[in-house]
Amino acid sequence: MDTKEKDRVVPKGKLLIIGGKEDRNGTDVEMKHRNKEFIPHEILKLLLKNKTDRIEVITTASSEPESMRETYTKTFKEIGYSNFGFIHFTGKNEDDYVERIRKSRVVFFTGGDQKKICDEIRNTEICDVLMEKYLSEKDFIIAGTSAGAMCMPEIIIFEDEEDEAILDNDIRISAGLGFLSECIVDTHFVHRGRFGRLAHAVMLHRECFGIGLGEDTALLIEEGKKAICKGSGMVIAISAKEIGKTNIETVEDGHPVYGENLKVHIITDGCCINLESGEFHAPE
């Protein structure tokens, strides 16, 4: 299915993009002791309504897949999930993994290296089946945390210097898995001070919303655009669609970038945002 055809289809499935360090076994969530509305395992409980449905966890991004397997096995059992498995795809045994994904209700990408996920999964039958199920199956969810969330859009940030100043040529953009259109996702957004790099990315791609996900915080996205915030932290949405003065197109290598009139939303639990129009709704 080409991009134009995909754009005409409203996805029936959902995306769950998580900013990393969600409440799970072995993770001490900072807001757990401060946010009076904290709910244990709130985000991972969104994966399934029927706890016996199948979850496939893809650990391809991680350099320590066994550690990921141990962590999520303990956490899923605590929640009550009983039917899950782990896939560490590195270009081998694709047919076996495709069949497992066809039978799943949820596919969950762990953290690690977002470029590694995209290099291994993009342009494979696995990616095709994920897209097919996402577009056509109402109860199907593609979820990801940290790098597993960053890989979801058509465009991803895969490398930057993370310096205080925004300098020309200090950020690298690549192709993602393509499940989310006109957005660029960043994670661990507040704790790792990533405002500058996400602002830089959307200034380079003004058609995109920048979605900066805080830790233990997620967006649950329906119809490819209707997003509700869940979790104990916050999401920052940045738009450069109405940018004023900027030198983004003329700045020389190594020199600072500036931009006027960036639009920013702060989104917390229960808030909704339309990722196409920017329309914002506070919790009832």
Backbone torsions as a table, in degrees:
resi	resn	phi	psi	omega
1	MET	NA	124.1	-179.0
2	ASP	-79.8	170.9	-173.6
3	THR	-62.0	-41.9	-177.9
4	LYS	-64.2	-40.7	178.6
5	GLU	-65.1	-43.0	179.3
6	LYS	-60.7	-39.2	-177.9
7	ASP	-63.1	-23.3	-179.3
8	ARG	-83.9	-9.6	-176.0
9	VAL	-101.4	128.0	174.4
10	VAL	-85.3	120.0	-178.2
11	PRO	-61.4	137.2	174.9
12	LYS	-87.2	-24.4	178.9
13	GLY	-83.5	-175.1	-177.0
14	LYS	-126.1	157.2	170.0
15	LEU	-115.7	142.3	173.5
16	LEU	-126.1	106.1	-178.4
17	ILE	-106.7	127.0	-169.3
18	ILE	-120.4	138.6	-174.3
19	GLY	-77.4	5.2	-178.8
20	GLY	97.0	162.3	176.7
21	LYS	51.4	37.4	174.4
22	GLU	-64.8	156.7	-177.5
23	ASP	-61.7	110.6	-179.4
24	ARG	-152.1	173.3	-177.7
25	ASN	-57.2	129.1	176.9
26	GLY	83.5	2.2	-179.3
27	THR	-111.7	127.0	176.8
28	ASP	-96.6	102.0	-178.7
29	VAL	-78.2	120.8	-175.6
30	GLU	-56.7	-44.5	-175.2
31	MET	-72.2	-11.1	179.7
32	LYS	-55.2	-34.3	-175.2
33	HIS	-98.0	-1.3	-174.9
34	ARG	-123.1	-34.2	-177.0
35	ASN	-87.0	115.9	-175.9
36	LYS	-69.6	-12.1	178.7
37	GLU	-101.8	13.8	-178.6
38	PHE	-62.0	134.6	177.7
39	ILE	-124.5	121.5	-179.4
40	PRO	-57.1	134.0	177.5
41	HIS	55.9	26.2	-174.5
42	GLU	-54.6	-44.2	-173.7
43	ILE	-73.3	-47.6	-177.1
44	LEU	-68.6	-20.3	175.2
45	LYS	-70.4	-14.0	178.5
46	LEU	-77.9	-11.5	-174.0
47	LEU	-65.4	-40.8	-174.3
48	LEU	-138.1	143.6	167.6
49	LYS	-89.1	-45.4	177.0
50	ASN	-94.5	111.7	-171.5
51	LYS	-69.5	-7.5	177.8
52	THR	-96.4	-3.9	176.4
53	ASP	-67.5	160.5	-171.5
54	ARG	-86.0	130.5	171.6
55	ILE	-113.6	129.5	170.5
56	GLU	-109.5	123.9	-178.5
57	VAL	-102.5	119.8	-179.7
58	ILE	-98.4	116.8	-175.5
59	THR	-103.1	15.4	-174.2
60	THR	-55.3	-33.2	-177.9
61	ALA	-69.4	-22.7	-169.2
62	SER	-89.4	143.1	171.9
63	SER	-86.2	-5.9	-180.0
64	GLU	-130.7	65.0	-175.3
65	PRO	-60.3	-32.2	-179.8
66	GLU	-66.5	-36.6	176.7
67	SER	-64.3	-42.4	177.4
68	MET	-62.2	-42.1	179.3
69	ARG	-59.8	-45.1	-179.3
70	GLU	-64.3	-45.7	-177.8
71	THR	-61.4	-50.2	-174.9
72	TYR	-77.3	-25.6	173.0
73	THR	-62.0	-48.3	179.7
74	LYS	-63.1	-44.0	-176.9
75	THR	-66.5	-46.0	-179.1
76	PHE	-63.1	-36.7	177.6
77	LYS	-67.2	-36.8	176.1
78	GLU	-61.9	-39.6	179.8
79	ILE	-71.8	-30.1	-178.3
80	GLY	111.8	6.5	175.3
81	TYR	-72.4	136.2	-174.1
82	SER	-124.0	-3.7	-173.1
83	ASN	-131.8	87.1	-178.0
84	PHE	-146.6	157.0	178.4
85	GLY	-146.3	173.9	-174.2
86	PHE	-126.7	137.3	179.3
87	ILE	-125.0	122.8	173.3
88	HIS	-114.5	81.7	-172.7
89	PHE	-79.4	126.3	177.0
90	THR	-134.0	39.5	177.1
91	GLY	87.8	3.4	-178.8
92	LYS	-118.1	154.0	175.9
93	ASN	55.6	36.9	-175.9
94	GLU	-61.5	-39.7	-177.1
95	ASP	-58.9	-41.6	179.3
96	ASP	-63.3	-42.4	-178.3
97	TYR	-69.7	-36.2	178.2
98	VAL	-59.3	-44.8	-179.2
99	GLU	-65.6	-37.9	177.4
100	ARG	-63.5	-41.5	-179.7
101	ILE	-67.7	-37.5	177.7
102	ARG	-58.1	-33.0	-176.4
103	LYS	-90.9	-0.5	-174.5
104	SER	-88.6	159.8	171.9
105	ARG	-101.4	-27.8	-179.6
106	VAL	-136.5	137.1	167.7
107	VAL	-119.5	125.6	-172.5
108	PHE	-120.6	122.2	177.5
109	PHE	-95.6	125.5	178.0
110	THR	-80.6	177.1	178.0
111	GLY	-79.2	175.4	-178.6
112	GLY	144.6	-115.4	-177.0
113	ASP	-120.7	110.9	-176.2
114	GLN	-63.4	-33.7	179.1
115	LYS	-67.2	-34.8	178.2
116	LYS	-63.7	-41.6	176.0
117	ILE	-58.3	-50.9	-175.0
118	CYS	-64.7	-41.0	-180.0
119	ASP	-62.8	-36.4	-177.0
120	GLU	-85.3	-35.5	-169.8
121	ILE	-98.1	-37.9	-177.2
122	ARG	-59.7	143.4	178.8
123	ASN	63.3	29.6	174.1
124	THR	-117.4	168.2	176.4
125	GLU	-66.1	-30.6	176.1
126	ILE	-57.3	-47.9	-179.8
127	CYS	-64.4	-39.3	178.9
128	ASP	-62.1	-42.5	-179.6
129	VAL	-68.5	-39.9	175.9
130	LEU	-58.5	-45.1	179.2
131	MET	-64.4	-42.9	179.8
132	GLU	-59.4	-46.5	-179.3
133	LYS	-69.1	-39.8	179.4
134	TYR	-61.0	-40.5	-178.2
135	LEU	-76.5	-27.8	-167.5
136	SER	-115.1	-16.8	-174.3
137	GLU	-109.5	118.7	-173.0
138	LYS	-60.1	-39.3	-173.3
139	ASP	-99.0	11.4	-178.4
140	PHE	-86.8	138.0	179.4
141	ILE	-126.4	130.8	165.5
142	ILE	-103.4	120.6	-177.2
143	ALA	-122.2	155.5	176.5
144	GLY	-160.2	146.6	177.6
145	THR	-119.8	141.9	179.5
146	SER	55.7	-120.8	178.5
147	ALA	-57.3	-30.5	178.6
148	GLY	-67.1	-22.3	173.3
149	ALA	-87.8	-38.8	-177.6
150	MET	-63.7	-25.4	-177.8
151	CYS	-79.0	-10.0	-171.3
152	MET	-67.6	-40.2	-174.3
153	PRO	-73.1	177.7	175.0
154	GLU	-72.8	-27.7	179.7
155	ILE	-122.1	134.4	179.1
156	ILE	-129.3	152.3	167.0
157	ILE	-85.8	124.5	178.6
158	PHE	-120.2	-7.5	177.9
159	GLU	-163.8	140.8	171.8
160	ASP	-160.9	173.9	-177.3
161	GLU	-89.7	-17.5	-178.7
162	GLU	53.5	35.8	174.1
163	ASP	-84.4	167.4	-179.6
164	GLU	-66.1	-43.5	179.8
165	ALA	-80.0	148.7	173.1
166	ILE	-94.2	109.6	-177.3
167	LEU	-110.1	144.6	175.8
168	ASP	-59.8	138.6	177.2
169	ASN	73.5	15.8	178.5
170	ASP	-103.0	14.7	177.9
171	ILE	-137.7	142.2	179.7
172	ARG	-122.1	132.7	-176.9
173	ILE	-113.5	144.6	179.2
174	SER	-142.3	177.2	179.0
175	ALA	-82.3	134.4	176.8
176	GLY	-98.2	-162.9	-177.1
177	LEU	-79.8	-18.4	170.4
178	GLY	87.1	17.1	179.4
179	PHE	-80.2	-20.8	-175.8
180	LEU	-125.8	123.8	-176.5
181	SER	-95.4	148.5	171.3
182	GLU	54.3	38.0	173.8
183	CYS	-141.9	151.1	169.0
184	ILE	-125.2	129.3	-173.0
185	VAL	-108.3	135.0	171.7
186	ASP	-127.5	154.4	-173.1
187	THR	-131.3	172.3	-172.9
188	HIS	47.4	41.0	-160.9
189	PHE	-67.7	-43.7	-176.9
190	VAL	-80.7	-48.6	-174.1
191	HIS	-63.7	-30.1	-177.0
192	ARG	-106.0	11.5	172.2
193	GLY	57.7	54.1	-171.4
194	ARG	-103.1	16.0	179.8
195	PHE	-57.6	-46.2	-175.7
196	GLY	-59.3	-44.4	-175.8
197	ARG	-71.5	-35.1	178.1
198	LEU	-71.3	-40.0	175.2
199	ALA	-59.1	-42.8	178.2
200	HIS	-60.2	-44.1	-178.2
201	ALA	-62.6	-43.3	-178.6
202	VAL	-75.8	-25.1	173.3
203	MET	-67.1	-32.2	176.3
204	LEU	-77.5	-26.7	-178.2
205	HIS	-131.0	79.6	-169.5
206	ARG	-71.0	-14.2	176.2
207	GLU	-74.0	-11.0	-173.7
208	CYS	-102.0	143.2	164.5
209	PHE	-80.4	138.2	170.7
210	GLY	-93.1	123.6	-178.1
211	ILE	-112.3	107.1	179.6
212	GLY	-101.2	105.9	-174.0
213	LEU	-91.5	124.6	173.5
214	GLY	-75.2	167.0	179.1
215	GLU	-70.0	148.1	-174.4
216	ASP	52.2	38.7	-179.1
217	THR	-142.6	145.0	-174.9
218	ALA	-146.3	161.9	165.6
219	LEU	-115.4	128.0	171.7
220	LEU	-98.5	117.3	-169.3
221	ILE	-112.2	125.6	175.6
222	GLU	-114.2	150.8	179.0
223	GLU	56.8	21.2	177.5
224	GLY	74.6	1.8	-174.8
225	LYS	-151.1	-25.1	-175.9
226	LYS	-89.3	109.5	-171.2
227	ALA	-117.2	134.0	173.9
228	ILE	-118.9	138.8	-177.7
229	CYS	-86.2	137.6	176.4
230	LYS	-134.0	145.4	175.1
231	GLY	119.5	-176.9	-169.5
232	SER	-94.4	-10.3	-177.5
233	GLY	-110.2	-140.8	-177.8
234	MET	-140.9	160.6	173.3
235	VAL	-116.3	136.0	174.1
236	ILE	-107.7	124.2	176.2
237	ALA	-107.1	128.6	-177.5
238	ILE	-120.8	131.4	176.3
239	SER	-124.1	135.5	174.5
240	ALA	-111.4	18.2	-176.5
241	LYS	-67.0	-24.9	179.9
242	GLU	-113.9	29.2	-176.8
243	ILE	-60.8	143.3	178.5
244	GLY	-98.2	-120.1	-178.9
245	LYS	-67.2	133.0	177.4
246	THR	-159.6	152.6	176.5
247	ASN	-110.3	19.1	-172.6
248	ILE	-57.9	-30.9	-176.1
249	GLU	-93.0	-10.3	-175.7
250	THR	-121.3	-11.7	-175.6
251	VAL	-62.5	143.9	179.9
252	GLU	-90.5	157.3	-177.5
253	ASP	-52.4	126.9	177.2
254	GLY	88.0	-2.8	-179.5
255	HIS	-99.7	153.6	-176.1
256	PRO	-68.7	145.4	175.3
257	VAL	-98.3	141.5	173.3
258	TYR	-130.8	159.8	179.0
259	GLY	-157.6	139.1	-179.9
260	GLU	-105.7	143.3	168.7
261	ASN	70.9	36.0	166.8
262	LEU	-67.3	142.5	178.8
263	LYS	-105.2	132.5	-175.3
264	VAL	-127.3	134.0	171.4
265	HIS	-113.0	142.8	169.2
266	ILE	-107.5	122.2	-171.6
267	ILE	-121.4	127.0	178.5
268	THR	-126.8	179.7	-171.6
269	ASP	-47.9	125.4	178.3
270	GLY	92.1	-15.9	176.0
271	CYS	-72.1	148.5	179.0
272	CYS	-122.9	146.7	176.1
273	ILE	-143.1	139.1	173.6
274	ASN	-88.9	117.7	-173.7
275	LEU	-77.2	-4.3	172.4
276	GLU	-95.6	-51.6	-173.9
277	SER	-90.9	-21.8	-174.7
278	GLY	83.6	1.9	-179.7
279	GLU	-61.0	133.3	-172.2
280	PHE	-119.4	137.9	176.0
281	HIS	-129.5	128.8	175.0
282	ALA	-77.9	160.9	178.6
283	PRO	-62.2	147.0	176.2
284	GLU	-73.4	NA	NA
